[in-house]
């Protein structure tokens, strides 16, 4: 169950940064509240995951999945570059998260 909590926590981070981008474009209280709720939910689920997953592993995977998800959100929804170098380093982030899970 802890790994499911960690994945949910990562979605909190992914949507949090997406809502920051939307908030910066639209500057409304609604989007600011979405930022706060997304990150709060992410931290809540991260804390639940860390009951069973070591701190270093949980944090590294949470930030790695969050960063990878944020890059993909940027590419698919905000028309950011999807060049080969960016994709290469995105794969490195994912490989690092998988590697940390594998050695646990």
Backbone as JSON Lines, residues from 0, in Angstrom:
{"i":0,"aa":"X","n":[0.81,-1.2,0.0],"ca":[0.0,0.0,0.0],"c":[0.86,1.26,0.0]}
{"i":1,"aa":"X","n":[2.03,1.17,0.63],"ca":[2.92,2.34,0.71],"c":[3.35,2.81,-0.68]}
{"i":2,"aa":"X","n":[3.56,1.87,-1.6],"ca":[3.99,2.27,-2.94],"c":[2.85,2.96,-3.69]}
{"i":3,"aa":"X","n":[1.63,2.53,-3.45],"ca":[0.48,3.21,-4.04],"c":[0.38,4.64,-3.48]}
{"i":4,"aa":"X","n":[0.58,4.79,-2.18],"ca":[0.59,6.13,-1.58],"c":[1.67,7.0,-2.21]}
{"i":5,"aa":"X","n":[2.81,6.41,-2.48],"ca":[3.91,7.18,-3.06],"c":[3.57,7.64,-4.48]}
{"i":6,"aa":"X","n":[2.93,6.79,-5.25],"ca":[2.5,7.18,-6.6],"c":[1.46,8.3,-6.53]}
{"i":7,"aa":"X","n":[0.5,8.17,-5.61],"ca":[-0.51,9.22,-5.44],"c":[0.16,10.53,-5.02]}
{"i":8,"aa":"X","n":[1.14,10.44,-4.11],"ca":[1.88,11.63,-3.68],"c":[2.57,12.29,-4.87]}
{"i":9,"aa":"X","n":[3.11,11.49,-5.77],"ca":[3.77,12.03,-6.95],"c":[2.78,12.78,-7.84]}
{"i":10,"aa":"X","n":[1.56,12.27,-7.93],"ca":[0.55,12.99,-8.71],"c":[0.21,14.32,-8.06]}
{"i":11,"aa":"X","n":[0.26,14.38,-6.73],"ca":[0.06,15.65,-6.05],"c":[1.1,16.67,-6.47]}
{"i":12,"aa":"X","n":[2.35,16.22,-6.59],"ca":[3.41,17.12,-7.03],"c":[3.25,17.49,-8.5]}
{"i":13,"aa":"X","n":[2.92,16.53,-9.32],"ca":[2.76,16.8,-10.76],"c":[1.65,17.82,-10.99]}
{"i":14,"aa":"X","n":[0.49,17.58,-10.38],"ca":[-0.61,18.51,-10.58],"c":[-0.34,19.85,-9.9]}
{"i":15,"aa":"X","n":[0.4,19.82,-8.79],"ca":[0.76,21.06,-8.12],"c":[1.55,21.99,-9.03]}
{"i":16,"aa":"X","n":[2.57,21.46,-9.71],"ca":[3.36,22.32,-10.6],"c":[2.56,22.72,-11.83]}
{"i":17,"aa":"X","n":[1.66,21.84,-12.28],"ca":[0.8,22.21,-13.4],"c":[-0.1,23.39,-13.0]}
{"i":18,"aa":"X","n":[-0.67,23.31,-11.79],"ca":[-1.54,24.39,-11.33],"c":[-0.76,25.69,-11.08]}
{"i":19,"aa":"X","n":[0.51,25.57,-10.7],"ca":[1.33,26.78,-10.57],"c":[1.43,27.48,-11.93]}
{"i":20,"aa":"X","n":[1.68,26.7,-12.97],"ca":[1.79,27.28,-14.31],"c":[0.48,27.94,-14.73]}
{"i":21,"aa":"X","n":[-0.64,27.27,-14.47],"ca":[-1.94,27.85,-14.81],"c":[-2.19,29.11,-13.98]}
{"i":22,"aa":"X","n":[-1.85,29.04,-12.69],"ca":[-2.04,30.2,-11.82],"c":[-1.24,31.41,-12.33]}
{"i":23,"aa":"X","n":[-0.01,31.17,-12.75],"ca":[0.81,32.28,-13.25],"c":[0.23,32.91,-14.51]}
{"i":24,"aa":"X","n":[-0.52,32.12,-15.27],"ca":[-1.15,32.65,-16.48],"c":[-2.47,33.38,-16.18]}
{"i":25,"aa":"X","n":[-3.24,32.85,-15.22],"ca":[-4.6,33.38,-15.0],"c":[-4.77,34.17,-13.71]}
{"i":26,"aa":"X","n":[-3.88,34.02,-12.75],"ca":[-3.89,34.78,-11.49],"c":[-5.26,34.85,-10.8]}
{"i":27,"aa":"X","n":[-5.87,33.71,-10.55],"ca":[-7.15,33.7,-9.84],"c":[-7.02,32.87,-8.56]}
{"i":28,"aa":"X","n":[-7.86,33.18,-7.6],"ca":[-7.85,32.49,-6.32],"c":[-8.13,30.99,-6.49]}
{"i":29,"aa":"X","n":[-8.97,30.66,-7.44],"ca":[-9.3,29.25,-7.72],"c":[-8.05,28.44,-8.02]}
{"i":30,"aa":"X","n":[-7.19,28.96,-8.86],"ca":[-5.98,28.21,-9.24],"c":[-4.96,28.19,-8.11]}
{"i":31,"aa":"X","n":[-4.92,29.25,-7.32],"ca":[-4.04,29.26,-6.15],"c":[-4.48,28.19,-5.15]}
{"i":32,"aa":"X","n":[-5.78,28.06,-4.94],"ca":[-6.29,27.02,-4.06],"c":[-5.98,25.62,-4.6]}
{"i":33,"aa":"X","n":[-6.04,25.46,-5.91],"ca":[-5.69,24.16,-6.51],"c":[-4.22,23.83,-6.27]}
{"i":34,"aa":"X","n":[-3.36,24.83,-6.34],"ca":[-1.93,24.63,-6.03],"c":[-1.78,24.13,-4.6]}
{"i":35,"aa":"X","n":[-2.42,24.83,-3.68],"ca":[-2.3,24.49,-2.25],"c":[-2.86,23.1,-1.98]}
{"i":36,"aa":"X","n":[-4.02,22.78,-2.53],"ca":[-4.64,21.48,-2.3],"c":[-3.81,20.34,-2.91]}
{"i":37,"aa":"X","n":[-3.29,20.56,-4.1],"ca":[-2.49,19.51,-4.75],"c":[-1.24,19.19,-3.96]}
{"i":38,"aa":"X","n":[-0.5,20.22,-3.58],"ca":[0.72,19.98,-2.81],"c":[0.41,19.42,-1.42]}
{"i":39,"aa":"X","n":[-0.66,19.88,-0.81],"ca":[-1.03,19.36,0.51],"c":[-1.37,17.88,0.43]}
{"i":40,"aa":"X","n":[-2.13,17.5,-0.59],"ca":[-2.44,16.08,-0.79],"c":[-1.2,15.27,-1.07]}
{"i":41,"aa":"X","n":[-0.29,15.82,-1.85],"ca":[0.96,15.13,-2.14],"c":[1.78,14.89,-0.88]}
{"i":42,"aa":"X","n":[1.87,15.91,-0.03],"ca":[2.62,15.76,1.22],"c":[1.94,14.76,2.16]}
{"i":43,"aa":"X","n":[0.62,14.77,2.19],"ca":[-0.1,13.83,3.04],"c":[0.21,12.4,2.62]}
{"i":44,"aa":"X","n":[0.1,12.12,1.33],"ca":[0.35,10.76,0.86],"c":[1.83,10.39,0.94]}
{"i":45,"aa":"X","n":[2.71,11.38,0.8],"ca":[4.14,11.1,1.0],"c":[4.39,10.67,2.44]}
{"i":46,"aa":"X","n":[3.76,11.34,3.38],"ca":[3.95,10.98,4.78],"c":[3.4,9.59,5.07]}
{"i":47,"aa":"X","n":[2.3,9.22,4.44],"ca":[1.76,7.87,4.61],"c":[2.71,6.82,4.02]}
{"i":48,"aa":"X","n":[3.27,7.13,2.86],"ca":[4.2,6.19,2.22],"c":[5.45,6.0,3.06]}
{"i":49,"aa":"X","n":[5.91,7.08,3.7],"ca":[7.16,7.02,4.46],"c":[7.03,6.23,5.76]}
{"i":50,"aa":"X","n":[5.85,5.79,6.1],"ca":[5.7,4.89,7.24],"c":[6.37,3.55,6.98]}
{"i":51,"aa":"X","n":[6.39,3.14,5.68],"ca":[6.94,1.83,5.31],"c":[8.13,1.9,4.37]}
{"i":52,"aa":"X","n":[8.33,3.02,3.71],"ca":[9.42,3.16,2.74],"c":[10.48,4.07,3.37]}
{"i":53,"aa":"X","n":[11.75,3.69,3.29],"ca":[12.8,4.54,3.87],"c":[12.79,5.95,3.27]}
{"i":54,"aa":"X","n":[13.14,6.92,4.09],"ca":[13.11,8.33,3.72],"c":[13.81,8.61,2.4]}
{"i":55,"aa":"X","n":[15.05,8.18,2.26],"ca":[15.82,8.48,1.05],"c":[15.18,7.91,-0.2]}
{"i":56,"aa":"X","n":[14.7,6.69,-0.11],"ca":[14.05,6.05,-1.25],"c":[12.74,6.75,-1.58]}
{"i":57,"aa":"X","n":[11.91,6.98,-0.57],"ca":[10.61,7.61,-0.8],"c":[10.76,9.0,-1.41]}
{"i":58,"aa":"X","n":[11.66,9.8,-0.85],"ca":[11.83,11.16,-1.33],"c":[12.39,11.17,-2.75]}
{"i":59,"aa":"X","n":[13.38,10.34,-3.02],"ca":[13.98,10.31,-4.36],"c":[12.97,9.88,-5.41]}
{"i":60,"aa":"X","n":[12.18,8.88,-5.1],"ca":[11.19,8.41,-6.08],"c":[10.07,9.44,-6.23]}
{"i":61,"aa":"X","n":[9.65,10.05,-5.12],"ca":[8.6,11.07,-5.18],"c":[9.03,12.24,-6.06]}
{"i":62,"aa":"X","n":[10.24,12.73,-5.84],"ca":[10.7,13.86,-6.64],"c":[10.98,13.44,-8.08]}
{"i":63,"aa":"X","n":[11.5,12.23,-8.27],"ca":[11.78,11.75,-9.63],"c":[10.51,11.59,-10.45]}
{"i":64,"aa":"X","n":[9.51,10.94,-9.87],"ca":[8.24,10.79,-10.59],"c":[7.58,12.14,-10.8]}
{"i":65,"aa":"X","n":[7.68,13.0,-9.8],"ca":[7.11,14.34,-9.93],"c":[7.77,15.13,-11.04]}
{"i":66,"aa":"X","n":[9.09,15.06,-11.09],"ca":[9.83,15.79,-12.13],"c":[9.51,15.22,-13.52]}
{"i":67,"aa":"X","n":[9.51,13.9,-13.63],"ca":[9.21,13.27,-14.92],"c":[7.78,13.61,-15.35]}
{"i":68,"aa":"X","n":[6.85,13.54,-14.42],"ca":[5.46,13.88,-14.74],"c":[5.31,15.33,-15.14]}
{"i":69,"aa":"X","n":[6.02,16.22,-14.45],"ca":[5.95,17.64,-14.78],"c":[6.49,17.92,-16.18]}
{"i":70,"aa":"X","n":[7.56,17.23,-16.54],"ca":[8.12,17.39,-17.89],"c":[7.08,16.94,-18.92]}
{"i":71,"aa":"X","n":[6.45,15.8,-18.68],"ca":[5.44,15.3,-19.63],"c":[4.22,16.21,-19.7]}
{"i":72,"aa":"X","n":[3.78,16.74,-18.57],"ca":[2.66,17.71,-18.58],"c":[3.05,18.94,-19.39]}
{"i":73,"aa":"X","n":[4.29,19.42,-19.2],"ca":[4.76,20.58,-19.96],"c":[4.76,20.32,-21.45]}
{"i":74,"aa":"X","n":[5.19,19.13,-21.83],"ca":[5.24,18.78,-23.26],"c":[3.84,18.66,-23.84]}
{"i":75,"aa":"X","n":[2.97,17.9,-23.16],"ca":[1.66,17.6,-23.73],"c":[0.64,18.72,-23.6]}
{"i":76,"aa":"X","n":[0.74,19.54,-22.55],"ca":[-0.3,20.54,-22.32],"c":[0.17,21.99,-22.47]}
{"i":77,"aa":"X","n":[1.48,22.22,-22.37],"ca":[1.97,23.6,-22.42],"c":[2.95,23.83,-23.57]}
{"i":78,"aa":"X","n":[2.98,22.9,-24.51],"ca":[3.78,23.02,-25.74],"c":[5.26,23.27,-25.5]}
{"i":79,"aa":"X","n":[5.81,22.63,-24.48],"ca":[7.24,22.75,-24.22],"c":[8.0,21.78,-25.14]}
{"i":80,"aa":"X","n":[9.26,22.03,-25.3],"ca":[10.1,21.24,-26.19],"c":[10.15,19.78,-25.76]}
{"i":81,"aa":"X","n":[10.21,18.89,-26.76],"ca":[10.36,17.45,-26.5],"c":[11.58,16.94,-27.26]}
{"i":82,"aa":"X","n":[12.66,17.7,-27.22],"ca":[13.88,17.32,-27.94],"c":[14.5,16.05,-27.39]}
{"i":83,"aa":"X","n":[15.41,15.49,-28.15],"ca":[15.99,14.2,-27.77],"c":[16.81,14.29,-26.48]}
{"i":84,"aa":"X","n":[17.47,15.42,-26.26],"ca":[18.24,15.56,-25.02],"c":[17.32,15.58,-23.8]}
{"i":85,"aa":"X","n":[16.24,16.28,-23.94],"ca":[15.27,16.33,-22.84],"c":[14.71,14.93,-22.55]}
{"i":86,"aa":"X","n":[14.4,14.2,-23.59],"ca":[13.87,12.84,-23.43],"c":[14.92,11.9,-22.83]}
{"i":87,"aa":"X","n":[16.18,12.08,-23.22],"ca":[17.26,11.27,-22.68],"c":[17.37,11.46,-21.17]}
{"i":88,"aa":"X","n":[17.37,12.71,-20.72],"ca":[17.51,12.97,-19.29],"c":[16.24,12.61,-18.52]}
{"i":89,"aa":"X","n":[15.09,12.68,-19.16],"ca":[13.87,12.2,-18.54],"c":[13.98,10.7,-18.29]}
{"i":90,"aa":"X","n":[14.51,9.98,-19.25],"ca":[14.74,8.54,-19.06],"c":[15.73,8.27,-17.93]}
{"i":91,"aa":"X","n":[16.72,9.12,-17.77],"ca":[17.67,8.98,-16.66],"c":[16.97,9.13,-15.31]}
{"i":92,"aa":"X","n":[16.05,10.09,-15.21],"ca":[15.3,10.27,-13.98],"c":[14.48,9.02,-13.67]}
{"i":93,"aa":"X","n":[13.79,8.51,-14.69],"ca":[12.97,7.32,-14.49],"c":[13.83,6.11,-14.13]}
{"i":94,"aa":"X","n":[14.98,5.97,-14.79],"ca":[15.89,4.86,-14.49],"c":[16.39,4.94,-13.05]}
{"i":95,"aa":"X","n":[16.66,6.14,-12.57],"ca":[17.09,6.31,-11.19],"c":[16.02,5.89,-10.2]}
{"i":96,"aa":"X","n":[14.77,6.26,-10.48],"ca":[13.67,5.87,-9.59],"c":[13.48,4.36,-9.6]}
{"i":97,"aa":"X","n":[13.56,3.76,-10.76],"ca":[13.43,2.29,-10.87],"c":[14.59,1.62,-10.14]}
{"i":98,"aa":"X","n":[15.79,2.16,-10.31],"ca":[16.97,1.59,-9.64],"c":[16.85,1.64,-8.13]}
{"i":99,"aa":"X","n":[16.32,2.75,-7.6],"ca":[16.15,2.84,-6.14],"c":[15.13,1.83,-5.64]}
{"i":100,"aa":"X","n":[14.09,1.59,-6.41],"ca":[13.1,0.58,-6.02],"c":[13.72,-0.82,-6.07]}
{"i":101,"aa":"X","n":[14.55,-1.04,-7.08],"ca":[15.15,-2.37,-7.27],"c":[16.12,-2.73,-6.15]}
{"i":102,"aa":"X","n":[16.81,-1.75,-5.6],"ca":[17.81,-2.08,-4.57],"c":[17.23,-2.06,-3.16]}
{"i":103,"aa":"X","n":[15.97,-1.65,-3.02],"ca":[15.39,-1.59,-1.67],"c":[15.27,-2.95,-1.05]}
